[in-house]
Amino acid sequence: MAKESAVWNEGLVDLFCELAMKEVDNDNRPHTHFNPEGWANIINFKGHARFFI
C-alpha cells in the first residue's frame, strides 16, 4: 500500500507557522513541545486553510 504525502504550498506553510507562533504566544508550549490544547488548536486549522487550498 502506497503512503500518501501531504502537499504543502507556500500559503499553507505560512499559515502553519503563524498558527504555531500563536500557540507559543498563548502559552500552549510550556517547554519544548506543544501541550494537548496547543496541538488540538494546530490540528484544527482546517477552517483557516480553505483560503489556501
Secondary structure as GFF3:
##gff-version 3
##sequence-region A 1 53
A	DSSP	alpha_helix	10	25	.	.	.	ID=ss1
A	DSSP	alpha_helix	36	43	.	.	.	ID=ss2
A	DSSP	alpha_helix	46	49	.	.	.	ID=ss3
###
